[in-house]
């Protein structure tokens, strides 16, 4: 096919496409104008019906219009794309035409040059033949002329050869251009096919546009019809409502007239009665109405009082939440602050909804309707009853308040006495494990304890009964020691065992069996024959929850009864005695050397009944061995203090004394120079935190259970008690809602920080009140707190069981405290955080995952980490000179540099410490550890 023919066909197709596009655009414009004009009759019909022009259209109509507009935009976009493709194809066709013209001109030029060259070559050949012929006809050929002619022709021949080569190259180029022309022709054919495809697509698109336009017009007509029908129905409903209202008013008027007629008839009938009968009927109705009025008034008073009291509590809580929200909104927009703000907003919305619900259901507004039925005699009767009820309530309130104060005082005294007595009674219940008999000191102690005036104390026990004890039939309890100290008072051994039929296990008191025992650690129950009937204890109805779990138990010397259960017993009825209790069996082994070396009685230490009866603690001084070699040559034990019953959980150090708290619910002070126990106080729970204030007013603060007790070392009675709920006073915990206090930090002589659950509280010890409370940000209970002073407040670091370490700054401005700059240090530990140390801009954390981490508080990043600092939990970390020292359950003490590099080889400890403290004096550095040391007793190790 010729190229010109292809171009002509492409031009014709392009012109047809342009004409079709023009017609399509015209049809679209016409349809748009038609749709605009089609909406006009609907509005005119609406105005003819008398409807307001401002009525809102249905939501379905607006949605359909949006869909129609979207479809129109899509179709317009497709048409624009087709138009652009057509224009592109037109420009391409024009370029192809220009290229075809250039190729034709170039072909003509080279054809002319080839013809000229052939003519020149032919003329040159003819001339050469003539010259050769003329030379051949001459007889003597002049050599010079022949040479000149030869050179001239050679030169001309070379010139023509070069021209021939150039033309041959041009011929090759011409051949290439011809091939390019063929390729161009192929492209033109492909473009023609594409134009045809575009034409078909355009036709389909135009058809689709027409169908969509028709469908939209039909939908618009259907919508208009539906709207008109709905408006007609709404008018009919409005007319029906108005007619029903008019009918109801008419019926009410008729009913009112009927009631007036009935009342007139009754009045006329009563007037016809005798004077005596009419008076009797009037008195009966009059006496009934005051009683009805009083019953309604009494019901209203009771309900209104309850609603007002609840509203007062909710409004107080709402004001507190609003203040907290304002404080949180002023903080920087960090992740923790945003979570706190969202939590406060949800709490405020919940409280407001409760207040609105109570206000809607309140009956205070019904008082006028209640009093509207009051007449003279009924009002006097109601006032008399109201005055009598007021006096009764006031008298009952005063009497009950007085009784409540007395009951609280008695309950506090009874709790302390019961805790001490029950410790002794539980210990003596298992005293038959001693194969050598009870010592006289134990009998005297039991007699002293049981002779008290408590309502729950057992009857006195005959001294002869102490010598006649029933034999134990069954196995002893497991001798597995607890792997960690209790976390709070609820988990302490004294609180944990009260719910198990009033018994206590010896291992909770610190007594362990011989190392040679091979008993099953799961066998922890006692199965004994029923020899004596248990003597039940009298109940105290007002006892707190910690005492209600004590079921009536038998005498300490009476055996326990096997539990009655429908399940079959795990042991057969006929049980044999253990070999150690048979006459022909092997006698029990002798106590170890350390156990025999103790002079005091083991049963007196087991009882732990009261600070007054418990033995006095001692401090033993150990000669320091000077050694230049060895793993622990840098550390030597100088003193060992013993006296606690069970594990020592906390330590506090002063330049002169050391204070310790343990699971035996006591705080003890140790005088190292005199080698004696200098002071002791009873806390009522396992002491998990200690803090001591220096100076002349030596105060000891102990965290035990849900309370922080403040002691003056001149006495052994607490001067004040601070509770986890924010209250203060001895009996403030009666109202409940308390959680265990897990950590405390004394900021100065009159400021104290406590952690209970996930809350932090700031106390003013001068006024004994909580001045600030904030959320720690943790998802679990806070286990440790570290504090460092700032120019305008304090910086607190908290570690929790949720594996995280958080830092918060408390600023003191204009007499109020504000929490700011909350930070979460990442990455977290793999287990709970046990200890923290703040030193300048660095924070050190010790965790149960056996790791130590150093954090930089300038950019909140982890700078150094030691993953296996100890083989087990890392239980303590403290500052020592320019470095730090840590202890763990691997019974080792390790010295580290500030970059957490080992500064010395690990030093072995005789047991696993639970607490760690350090102090610097004139002779060097001193390190203090508290834990459980060998067999039954706890020691506090002091190193230098």
Rosetta blueprint (number, residue, H / E / L):
1 X L
2 X L
3 X H
4 X H
5 X H
6 X H
7 X H
8 X H
9 X H
10 X H
11 X H
12 X H
13 X H
14 X H
15 X H
16 X H
17 X H
18 X H
19 X H
20 X H
21 X H
22 X H
23 X H
24 X H
25 X H
26 X H
27 X H
28 X H
29 X H
30 X H
31 X H
32 X H
33 X H
34 X H
35 X H
36 X H
37 X H
38 X H
39 X H
40 X H
41 X H
42 X H
43 X H
44 X H
45 X H
46 X H
47 X H
48 X H
49 X L
50 X L
51 X L
52 X L
53 X L
54 X L
55 X L
56 X L
57 X L
58 X L
59 X H
60 X H
61 X H
62 X H
63 X H
64 X H
65 X H
66 X H
67 X H
68 X H
69 X H
70 X H
71 X H
72 X H
73 X H
74 X H
75 X H
76 X H
77 X H
78 X H
79 X H
80 X H
81 X H
82 X H
83 X H
84 X H
85 X H
86 X H
87 X H
88 X H
89 X H
90 X H
91 X H
92 X H
93 X H
94 X H
95 X H
96 X H
97 X H
98 X H
99 X H
100 X H
101 X H
102 X H
103 X H
104 X H
105 X H
106 X H
107 X H
108 X H
109 X H
110 X H
111 X H
112 X H
113 X H
114 X H
115 X H
116 X H
117 X H
118 X H
119 X H
120 X H
121 X H
122 X H
123 X H
124 X H
125 X H
126 X H
127 X H
128 X H
129 X H
130 X H
131 X H
132 X H
133 X H
134 X H
135 X H
136 X H
137 X H
138 X L
139 X L
140 X L
141 X L
142 X L
143 X H
144 X H
145 X H
146 X H
147 X H
148 X H
149 X H
150 X H
151 X H
152 X H
153 X H
154 X H
155 X H
156 X H
157 X H
158 X H
159 X H
160 X H
161 X H
162 X H
163 X H
164 X H
165 X H
166 X H
167 X H
168 X H
169 X H
170 X H
171 X H
172 X H
173 X H
174 X H
175 X H
176 X H
177 X H
178 X H
179 X H
180 X H
181 X H
182 X H
183 X H
184 X H
185 X H
186 X H
187 X H
188 X H
189 X H
190 X H
191 X H
192 X H
193 X H
194 X H
195 X H
196 X H
197 X H
198 X H
199 X H
200 X H
201 X H
202 X H
203 X H
204 X H
205 X H
206 X H
207 X H
208 X H
209 X H
210 X H
211 X H
212 X H
213 X H
214 X H
215 X H
216 X H
217 X H
218 X H
219 X H
220 X H
221 X H
222 X H
223 X H
224 X H
225 X H
226 X H
227 X H
228 X H
229 X H
230 X H
231 X H
232 X H
233 X H
234 X H
235 X H
236 X H
237 X H
238 X H
239 X H
240 X H
241 X H
242 X H
243 X H
244 X H
245 X H
246 X H
247 X H
248 X H
249 X H
250 X H
251 X H
252 X H
253 X H
254 X H
255 X H
256 X H
257 X H
258 X H
259 X H
260 X H
261 X H
262 X H
263 X H
264 X H
265 X H
266 X H
267 X H
268 X H
269 X H
270 X H
271 X H
272 X H
273 X L
274 X L
275 X H
276 X H
277 X H
278 X H
279 X H
280 X H
281 X H
282 X H
283 X H
284 X H
285 X H
286 X H
287 X H
288 X H
289 X H
290 X H
291 X H
292 X H
293 X H
294 X H
295 X H
296 X H
297 X H
298 X H
299 X H
300 X H
301 X H
302 X H
303 X H
304 X H
305 X H
306 X H
307 X H
308 X H
309 X H
310 X H
311 X H
312 X H
313 X H
314 X H
315 X H
316 X H
317 X H
318 X H
319 X H
320 X H
321 X H
322 X H
323 X H
324 X H
325 X H
326 X H
327 X H
328 X H
329 X H
330 X L
331 X L
332 X L
333 X L
334 X L
335 X H
336 X H
337 X H
338 X H
339 X H
340 X H
341 X H
342 X H
343 X H
344 X H
345 X H
346 X H
347 X H
348 X H
349 X H
350 X H
351 X H
352 X H
353 X H
354 X H
355 X H
356 X H
357 X H
358 X H
359 X H
360 X H
361 X H
362 X L
363 X L
364 X H
365 X H
366 X H
367 X H
368 X H
369 X H
370 X H
371 X H
372 X H
373 X L
374 X L
375 X L
376 X H
377 X H
378 X H
379 X H
380 X H
381 X H
382 X H
383 X H
384 X H
385 X H
386 X H
387 X H
388 X H
389 X H
390 X H
391 X H
392 X H
393 X H
394 X H
395 X H
396 X H
397 X H
398 X H
399 X H
400 X H
401 X H
402 X H
403 X H
404 X H
405 X H
406 X H
407 X H
408 X H
409 X H
410 X H
411 X H
412 X H
413 X H
414 X H
415 X H
416 X H
417 X H
418 X H
419 X H
420 X H
421 X H
422 X H
423 X H
424 X H
425 X H
426 X H
427 X H
428 X H
429 X H
430 X L
431 X H
432 X H
433 X H
434 X L
435 X L
436 X L
437 X L
438 X L
439 X L
440 X H
441 X H
442 X H
443 X H
444 X H
445 X H
446 X H
447 X H
448 X H
449 X H
450 X H
451 X L
452 X L
453 X L
454 X L
455 X L
456 X L
457 X L
458 X L
459 X L
460 X L
461 X L
462 X L
463 X H
464 X H
465 X H
466 X H
467 X H
468 X L
469 X L
470 X L
471 X L
472 X L
473 X L
474 X L
475 X L
476 X L
477 X L
478 X L
479 X L
480 X L
481 X L
482 X L
483 X L
484 X L
485 X L
486 X L
487 X L
488 X L
489 X H
490 X H
491 X H
492 X L
493 X H
494 X H
495 X H
496 X H
497 X L
498 X L
499 X L
500 X L
501 X L
502 X L
503 X L
504 X L
505 X L
506 X H
507 X H
508 X H
509 X L
510 X L
511 X L
512 X L
513 X L
514 X L
515 X L
516 X L
517 X L
518 X L
519 X L
520 X L
521 X L
522 X L
523 X L
524 X L
525 X L
526 X L
527 X L
528 X L
529 X L
530 X L
531 X L
532 X L
533 X L
534 X L
535 X L
536 X L
537 X L
538 X L
539 X L
540 X L
541 X L
542 X L
543 X L
544 X L
545 X H
546 X H
547 X H
548 X H
549 X L
550 X L
551 X L
552 X L
553 X L
554 X L
555 X L
556 X L
557 X L
558 X L
559 X L
560 X L
561 X L
562 X L
563 X L
564 X L
565 X L
566 X L
567 X L
568 X L
569 X L
570 X L
571 X L
572 X L
573 X L
574 X L
575 X L
576 X L
577 X L
578 X L
579 X H
580 X H
581 X H
582 X L
583 X L
584 X L
585 X L
586 X L
587 X L
588 X L
589 X L
590 X L
591 X L
592 X L
593 X H
594 X H
595 X H
596 X H
597 X L
598 X L
599 X L
600 X L
601 X L
602 X H
603 X H
604 X H
605 X H
606 X H
607 X H
608 X L
609 X L
610 X L
611 X L
612 X L
613 X L
614 X L
615 X L
616 X L
617 X L
618 X E
619 X E
620 X E
621 X E
622 X L
623 X L
624 X L
625 X L
626 X L
627 X L
628 X L
629 X L
630 X L
631 X L
632 X L
633 X L
634 X L
635 X L
636 X L
637 X E
638 X E
639 X E
640 X E
641 X E
642 X E
643 X E
644 X E
645 X E
646 X L
647 X L
648 X E
649 X E
650 X E
651 X E
652 X E
653 X E
654 X L
655 X L
656 X L
657 X E
658 X E
659 X E
660 X E
661 X E
662 X E
663 X L
664 X L
665 X L
666 X E
667 X E
668 X E
669 X E
670 X E
671 X E
672 X L
673 X L
674 X L
675 X L
676 X E
677 X E
678 X E
679 X E
680 X E
681 X E
682 X E
683 X L
684 X L
685 X L
686 X L
687 X E
688 X E
689 X E
690 X E
691 X E
692 X E
693 X E
694 X L
695 X L
696 X L
697 X L
698 X L
699 X E
700 X E
701 X E
702 X E
703 X E
704 X E
705 X L
706 X L
707 X E
708 X E
709 X E
710 X E
711 X E
712 X E
713 X L
714 X L
715 X L
716 X L
717 X L
718 X E
719 X E
720 X E
721 X E
722 X E
723 X E
724 X L
725 X L
726 X L
727 X L
728 X E
729 X L
730 X L
731 X L
732 X H
733 X H
734 X H
735 X H
736 X L
737 X L
738 X L
739 X L
740 X L
741 X E
742 X E
743 X E
744 X E
745 X E
746 X E
747 X L
748 X L
749 X L
750 X L
751 X E
752 X E
753 X E
754 X E
755 X E
756 X E
757 X L
758 X L
759 X E
760 X E
761 X E
762 X E
763 X E
764 X E
765 X L
766 X L
767 X L
768 X L
769 X E
770 X E
771 X E
772 X E
773 X E
774 X E
775 X E
776 X L
777 X L
778 X L
779 X L
780 X L
781 X L
782 X E
783 X E
784 X E
785 X E
786 X E
787 X E
788 X E
789 X E
790 X E
791 X L
792 X L
793 X E
794 X E
795 X E
796 X E
797 X E
798 X E
799 X E
800 X E
801 X L
802 X L
803 X L
804 X L
805 X E
806 X E
807 X E
808 X E
809 X E
810 X E
811 X E
812 X E
813 X E
814 X L
815 X L
816 X E
817 X E
818 X E
819 X E
820 X E
821 X E
822 X E
823 X E
824 X E
825 X E
826 X L
827 X L
828 X L
829 X L
830 X L
831 X L
832 X L
833 X E
834 X E
835 X E
836 X E
837 X E
838 X E
839 X E
840 X L
841 X L
842 X E
843 X E
844 X E
845 X E
846 X E
847 X E
848 X L
849 X L
850 X L
851 X L
852 X E
853 X E
854 X E
855 X E
856 X E
857 X L
858 X L
859 X L
860 X L
861 X E
862 X E
863 X E
864 X E
865 X E
866 X E
867 X L
868 X L
869 X L
870 X L
871 X L
872 X L
873 X L
874 X E
875 X E
876 X E
877 X E
878 X E
879 X E
880 X E
881 X L
882 X L
883 X E
884 X E
885 X E
886 X E
887 X E
888 X E
889 X L
890 X L
891 X L
892 X E
893 X E
894 X E
895 X E
896 X E
897 X L
898 X L
899 X L
900 X L
901 X L
902 X E
903 X L
904 X L
905 X L
906 X L
907 X E
908 X E
909 X L
910 X L
911 X L
912 X L
913 X E
914 X E
915 X E
916 X E
917 X E
918 X E
919 X E
920 X E
921 X E
922 X L
923 X L
924 X E
925 X E
926 X E
927 X E
928 X E
929 X E
930 X E
931 X E
932 X E
933 X E
934 X L
935 X L
936 X L
937 X E
938 X E
939 X E
940 X E
941 X E
942 X E
943 X E
944 X L
